[in-house]
């Protein structure tokens, strides 16, 4: 048993927040040492009585269940202190202490765009969510949404149809699928992207969890695109959170007779970028992603096996070779950050030089 994993899971199940963890870490040094403290000591440090009790006397059945879940293929936890923790997410107010990930945690470092909207959209809204997501995924974005029926599901499917990556943030434990109608989609996302939750296993899909989940959807993303939303909807909350986090907000306009267009029109009046084509989003966000999306917009080499002239890419491919490796392993070998490696791998895959394999591994094609 990994004592560190056990300690982090105990803290997560006690719902310790990152600012609380930082205070405790300053006193005790590590998650393992925090989890060893008696309740009285933790209370003296300012931790609430219920949290102190949950750490000092954890639910061993729950912890064992989560350790067994973690031992399965494709299951990961990404802790606040881990190099795998997404940088953008770490910048939001109240970031999660721990993320449960089913899929590849490497995908958490790709340039991401959130796509959200109505759970009961029009057929036109579904088509727009699918086509925009497919196009933007092909241009280098990881499409992030919430696995809800309607616009969320269409966005995920669009990204997967483009043979690219999509991430779903969940408002419940990662061992559940909600709604049940999206079970097959959830399995596909776990195989070709990632399912992510901040909630312990077994947590039900309670109403209050979804606004909390929404802060992670926009917090992971450079921008948020809203497609069909009523004037009172969770999508507008997500857009507000994105704006408060300093991220770009985009809205697709619609007919003045469509009640699901009114939320988007409200956002536009309040300063959201009006979007008519996917290129409108690309033009706004490309400067924020540096060379990454710019490279994906450049014409493909005439010779499919032509090597990249960028020495950094050449070196990365030398580290990769033909033996499958994860982005994390490549980062350790190359000395580059995992964000940089993940972005470079995406570009190399778009160029046909690298193959994405199961388990978040990559192999050289040429």
C-alpha positions as MATLAB code, in Angstrom:
seq = 'XXXXXXXXXXXXXXXXXXXXXXXXXXXXXXXXXXXXXXXXXXXXXXXXXXXXXXXXXXXXXXXXXXXXXXXXXXXXXXXXXXXXXXXXXXXXXXXXXXXXXXXXXXXXXXXXXXXXXXXXXXXXXXXXXXXXXXXXXXXXXXXXXXXXXXXXXXXXXXXXXXXXXXXXXXXXXXXXXXXXXXXXXXXXXXXXXXXXXXXXXXXXXXXXXXXXXXXXXXXXXXXXXXXXXXXXXXXXXXXXXXXXXXXXXXXXXXXXXXXXXXXXXXXXXXXXXXXXXXXXXXXXXXXXXXXXXXXXXXXXXXXXXXXXXXXXXXXXXXXXXXXXXXXXXXXXXXXXXXXXXXXXXXXXXXXXXXXXXXXXXXXXXX';
ca = [
       0.000    0.000    0.000;
       1.263    3.472   -0.887;
       1.170    5.436    2.373;
       1.168    8.746    0.526;
      -1.872    7.792   -1.583;
      -3.682    6.645    1.540;
      -2.938    9.924    3.314;
      -4.156   12.039    0.403;
      -7.368   10.015    0.148;
      -8.001   10.485    3.866;
      -7.616   14.252    3.461;
      -9.855   14.282    0.375;
     -12.579   12.334    2.168;
     -12.353   14.818    5.048;
     -12.996   17.580    2.467;
      -9.836   19.447    3.406;
      -9.450   22.538    1.215;
      -6.180   23.599   -0.370;
      -5.728   26.610    1.906;
      -6.303   24.380    4.936;
      -3.845   21.841    3.598;
      -1.207   24.514    3.084;
      -1.513   25.651    6.692;
      -1.243   22.065    7.935;
       1.658   21.302    5.621;
       3.550   24.313    6.958;
       3.175   22.779   10.414;
       3.636   19.054    9.728;
       5.483   18.912    6.395;
       3.505   16.403    4.332;
       0.132   14.763    3.733;
       1.385   11.602    5.433;
       2.302   13.479    8.613;
      -0.972   15.406    8.606;
      -2.926   12.141    8.411;
      -1.034   10.848   11.473;
      -2.112   13.668   13.773;
      -4.721   13.266   16.517;
      -7.939   15.240   16.229;
      -7.043   17.571   19.099;
      -3.811   18.640   17.417;
      -5.598   19.294   14.131;
      -8.252   21.354   15.905;
      -5.513   23.415   17.558;
      -4.291   24.251   14.049;
      -7.697   25.721   13.212;
      -9.239   22.779   11.388;
     -12.983   22.300   11.869;
     -13.973   19.617   14.352;
     -15.675   17.367   11.784;
     -12.677   17.480    9.451;
     -10.226   16.829   12.269;
     -12.279   13.824   13.370;
     -12.487   12.483    9.803;
      -8.688   12.604    9.503;
      -7.898   11.160   12.916;
     -10.447    8.337   12.584;
     -10.967    7.821    8.838;
     -13.598    5.586    7.305;
     -11.283    2.651    6.604;
     -13.830    0.900    4.386;
     -14.045    3.994    2.157;
     -10.270    4.434    2.046;
      -9.759    0.752    1.167;
     -12.401    1.019   -1.542;
     -10.626    4.000   -3.082;
      -7.204    2.331   -2.893;
      -8.652   -0.682   -4.699;
     -10.143    1.644   -7.314;
      -6.776    3.361   -7.700;
      -5.025    0.046   -8.323;
      -7.074   -0.582  -11.484;
      -5.687    0.294  -14.916;
      -6.403    3.848  -16.048;
      -7.293    5.076  -12.550;
      -5.254    7.906  -11.049;
      -5.302   10.563   -8.367;
      -3.669   13.924   -9.078;
      -2.859   15.783   -5.896;
      -2.443   19.489   -5.273;
       1.340   19.047   -4.947;
       1.756   16.792   -7.990;
       3.528   17.969  -11.154;
       0.539   16.489  -13.000;
      -1.832   19.025  -11.426;
      -3.054   21.353  -14.222;
      -1.532   24.808  -13.918;
      -4.641   26.730  -14.998;
      -6.776   24.908  -12.463;
      -4.329   25.726   -9.687;
      -4.936   29.431  -10.340;
      -8.679   29.485   -9.602;
     -10.120   30.373   -6.181;
     -10.480   27.200   -4.117;
      -8.894   24.621   -6.439;
      -9.531   20.977   -5.524;
      -7.069   19.305   -3.179;
      -7.228   16.132   -5.244;
      -8.584   15.018   -8.607;
      -9.807   11.499   -9.301;
      -8.999   10.725  -12.949;
     -10.227    7.838  -15.089;
      -8.186    8.049  -18.272;
      -4.902    9.802  -18.915;
      -3.900   12.657  -16.570;
      -1.524   13.871  -19.289;
      -4.542   15.266  -21.151;
      -5.113   17.732  -18.296;
      -2.223   19.763  -19.704;
      -3.522   20.295  -23.234;
      -4.858   23.731  -24.260;
      -8.547   23.404  -23.419;
     -11.833   25.017  -24.428;
     -15.021   24.558  -22.393;
     -18.231   24.029  -24.366;
     -21.477   24.237  -22.376;
     -25.158   24.862  -22.955;
     -28.722   23.667  -22.543;
     -29.649   20.151  -21.483;
     -32.679   20.436  -23.785;
     -31.289   22.137  -26.900;
     -32.743   22.456  -30.372;
     -31.463   20.214  -33.146;
     -29.578   23.239  -34.467;
     -27.918   23.712  -31.102;
     -26.834   20.067  -31.016;
     -25.441   20.336  -34.536;
     -23.526   23.510  -33.656;
     -22.061   21.976  -30.505;
     -20.922   18.914  -32.435;
     -19.459   20.763  -35.417;
     -17.754   23.538  -33.436;
     -16.211   20.991  -31.066;
     -15.062   18.730  -33.883;
     -13.436   21.629  -35.737;
     -11.800   23.173  -32.668;
     -10.545   19.787  -31.490;
      -8.888   19.233  -34.858;
      -7.230   22.631  -34.481;
      -5.594   21.593  -31.226;
      -8.063   22.173  -28.395;
      -9.049   19.617  -25.805;
     -12.822   20.020  -25.473;
     -13.957   20.165  -21.844;
     -17.558   19.801  -20.672;
     -19.716   18.144  -18.036;
     -21.157   14.941  -19.586;
     -24.713   16.260  -19.195;
     -27.278   15.406  -21.857;
     -27.726   17.987  -24.589;
     -24.951   20.399  -25.507;
     -22.362   18.816  -23.182;
     -22.728   15.362  -24.718;
     -22.753   16.751  -28.269;
     -19.526   18.652  -27.562;
     -17.795   15.528  -26.247;
     -18.979   13.504  -29.245;
     -17.826   16.179  -31.672;
     -14.305   16.145  -30.248;
     -14.175   12.342  -30.366;
     -15.514   12.349  -33.933;
     -12.541   14.520  -34.821;
     -10.367   11.727  -33.387;
      -9.177   14.101  -30.695;
      -9.311   14.412  -26.916;
     -12.181   15.418  -24.631;
     -12.428   15.672  -20.839;
     -15.581   15.451  -18.730;
     -15.764   16.917  -15.225;
     -18.316   15.170  -13.035;
     -20.574   16.462  -10.278;
     -20.416   13.161   -8.377;
     -18.032   10.314   -7.567;
     -16.017    9.018  -10.490;
     -17.379    5.509   -9.971;
     -20.814    6.685  -11.139;
     -22.225    7.808  -14.491;
     -24.889   10.512  -14.590;
     -27.058   10.664  -16.542;
     -27.158    6.901  -17.177;
     -27.993    7.515  -20.842;
     -24.405    8.725  -21.336;
     -22.795    5.548  -19.991;
     -21.325    4.519  -23.363;
     -20.027    8.045  -23.921;
     -18.402    8.014  -20.473;
     -16.596    4.758  -21.278;
     -15.372    6.210  -24.568;
     -14.116    9.339  -22.828;
     -12.225    7.226  -20.291;
     -10.557    5.344  -23.165;
      -9.794    8.344  -25.365;
      -9.676   11.257  -22.935;
     -10.469   11.495  -19.241;
     -13.242   11.589  -16.683;
     -12.382   13.821  -13.719;
     -14.006   14.425  -10.337;
     -13.061   16.152   -7.106;
     -15.617   14.088   -5.155;
     -14.849   10.858   -3.243;
     -16.118    7.589   -4.658;
     -19.797    6.972   -4.007;
     -20.717   10.673   -3.884;
     -24.207   11.030   -5.440;
     -25.062   13.627   -8.122;
     -26.563   16.212   -5.795;
     -27.815   19.518   -7.179;
     -25.290   21.611   -5.231;
     -22.360   19.747   -6.770;
     -22.940   20.961  -10.302;
     -22.107   24.663   -9.821;
     -18.951   23.480   -8.017;
     -18.229   21.177  -10.959;
     -18.771   24.076  -13.379;
     -15.968   26.123  -11.790;
     -13.584   23.317  -12.763;
     -14.872   23.093  -16.340;
     -14.104   26.766  -16.987;
     -11.105   26.773  -14.641;
      -9.352   24.159  -16.785;
     -10.004   26.107  -19.966;
      -8.608   29.127  -21.763;
     -12.134   30.068  -22.763;
     -15.765   28.989  -22.465;
     -18.181   28.733  -25.391;
     -21.905   28.864  -24.554;
     -24.267   27.314  -27.108;
     -27.981   27.781  -26.345;
     -28.860   28.797  -22.803;
     -31.992   30.210  -21.234;
     -31.732   33.428  -19.236;
     -31.628   31.358  -16.041;
     -29.314   28.408  -16.554;
     -26.228   26.706  -15.187;
     -24.381   27.633  -18.370;
     -24.628   31.318  -17.482;
     -23.189   30.524  -14.057;
     -20.292   28.776  -15.790;
     -19.791   31.810  -18.028;
     -19.798   34.131  -15.014;
     -17.257   31.950  -13.247;
     -15.071   31.942  -16.360;
     -15.193   35.735  -16.488;
     -14.332   35.983  -12.782;
     -11.393   33.648  -13.380;
     -10.120   35.976  -16.098;
     -10.933   33.589  -18.953;
     -12.511   34.424  -22.298;
     -16.272   33.928  -22.737;
     -17.818   33.238  -26.144;
     -21.504   32.980  -27.036;
     -23.294   31.773  -30.133;
     -26.205   34.073  -31.069;
     -29.551   32.732  -32.238;
     -33.047   33.690  -33.267;
     -34.777   36.340  -31.184;
     -37.741   33.947  -31.119;
     -35.726   31.114  -29.559;
     -35.886   31.251  -25.726;
     -32.644   29.258  -25.608;
     -30.855   32.101  -27.400;
     -31.710   34.672  -24.739;
     -29.015   33.592  -22.331;
     -26.379   33.875  -25.076;
     -27.691   37.298  -26.101;
     -27.496   38.401  -22.471;
     -23.860   37.291  -22.313;
     -23.045   39.162  -25.510;
     -24.610   42.353  -24.161;
     -22.469   41.923  -21.041;
     -19.259   41.620  -23.040;
     -18.951   38.021  -24.213;
     -17.447   37.593  -27.692;
     -20.068   36.977  -30.361;
     -19.130   33.843  -32.296;
     -20.223   32.947  -35.809;
     -17.449   30.531  -36.795;
     -14.870   28.423  -34.975;
     -12.189   30.702  -36.397;
     -13.590   33.549  -34.273;
     -12.527   31.555  -31.225;
      -9.182   30.556  -32.726;
      -8.322   34.183  -33.446;
      -9.021   35.172  -29.834;
      -7.275   32.293  -28.092;
      -4.303   31.565  -30.347;
      -2.217   34.364  -28.759;
      -2.855   32.857  -25.311;
      -1.473   29.483  -26.343;
       1.734   30.715  -27.940;
       3.236   28.461  -30.552;
       1.041   25.467  -29.742;
      -2.111   26.325  -31.694;
      -0.142   28.392  -34.177;
       1.790   25.259  -35.087;
      -1.407   23.326  -35.595;
      -2.643   26.064  -37.925;
       0.487   25.958  -40.106;
       0.324   24.023  -43.393;
       1.329   20.384  -42.995;
       4.718   19.442  -44.501;
       4.533   18.223  -48.088;
       6.509   15.132  -47.202;
       4.687   13.199  -44.478;
       7.968   11.897  -43.041;
       9.811   15.217  -42.987;
      11.344   15.864  -39.572;
      10.457   18.994  -37.640;
      13.207   21.614  -37.960;
      12.626   22.660  -34.351;
      15.513   21.118  -32.363;
      13.296   20.786  -29.274;
      10.911   18.564  -31.229;
      13.773   16.556  -32.687;
      15.161   15.944  -29.201;
      11.755   14.935  -27.841;
      11.337   12.353  -30.602;
      14.786   10.984  -29.818;
      13.711   10.468  -26.228;
      10.482    8.827  -27.381;
      11.778    6.366  -29.945;
       9.402    3.543  -30.816;
       8.814    2.296  -27.261;
       5.501    3.657  -25.912;
       5.896    6.229  -23.143;
       3.554    8.578  -21.277;
       3.946   12.353  -21.345;
       5.054   12.196  -17.725;
       7.848    9.743  -18.556;
       8.942   11.903  -21.488;
       8.983   14.990  -19.277;
      11.272   13.192  -16.818;
      13.616   12.084  -19.609;
      13.741   15.365  -21.496;
      13.769   17.826  -18.597;
      10.827   19.709  -20.153;
       7.656   20.519  -18.223;
       4.768   18.127  -18.669;
       2.662   21.002  -20.087;
       5.276   21.573  -22.779;
       5.641   17.861  -23.562;
       1.868   17.335  -23.801;
       1.522   20.278  -26.186;
       4.415   19.055  -28.352;
       2.984   15.539  -28.495;
      -0.344   16.927  -29.662;
       1.344   18.797  -32.512;
       3.427   15.760  -33.474;
       0.272   13.639  -33.498;
      -1.496   16.170  -35.731;
       1.516   16.013  -38.087;
       1.317   12.226  -38.230;
       4.701   11.737  -36.564;
       3.477   10.295  -33.260;
       0.744    7.763  -32.474;
      -1.474    8.026  -29.403;
      -1.937    4.632  -27.736;
      -4.143    3.361  -24.925;
      -3.237    4.314  -21.377;
      -2.041    7.799  -22.364;
       1.101    6.442  -24.047;
       2.725    7.624  -27.265;
       4.890    5.945  -29.875;
       6.970    7.332  -32.737;
       5.593    6.586  -36.190;
       8.584    7.646  -38.267;
];
